Amino acid sequence: MPNTDLKKSTDFWGWFLEELGYSSFQKWDSGQSWKIENTYIVFVQAEERYLEVTYHRCRVGLNHLAFHASSREHVDDMTNKLNAKGINLLYTNQHPFAGGDNHYAVYFEDPDRIKVELVAP
């Protein structure tokens, strides 16, 4: 995913992905990736010429990223960690059931305002 500020993005995503069991996989001047089993996620610094139009999840493209938590307690623990880090939580007035009565999750934004969901089984 291209990012407006690679350092902010890798700081944000690094701790979150490592909490979910990912490991740092590759790192180079303009990017970094994390891997878990056969899946990996890559972050790169967006080129200056592409920074003028910022990301918005309602435009064509990625709406949000969803990850599986191990349990409801895992969602609660991560919610506390997100709050402690001052990360913008979404739908707080409906938390943890913003996705419906049977959907236990926390929703939040990364530094580029990409919506992220962590959902319990």
Buried (B, 14 or more C-beta within 10 A) or exposed (E): BBBBBBEEBBEBBBEBBEBBEBEEBEEEEEBBBBBBEEEBBEBBBBEEEEEEEEBEEEEEEEEEBEBEBEEBEBBBBBBEBBEEEEBEBBBBEEBBEBBEEEEBBBBBBBBBEBBBBBBBE
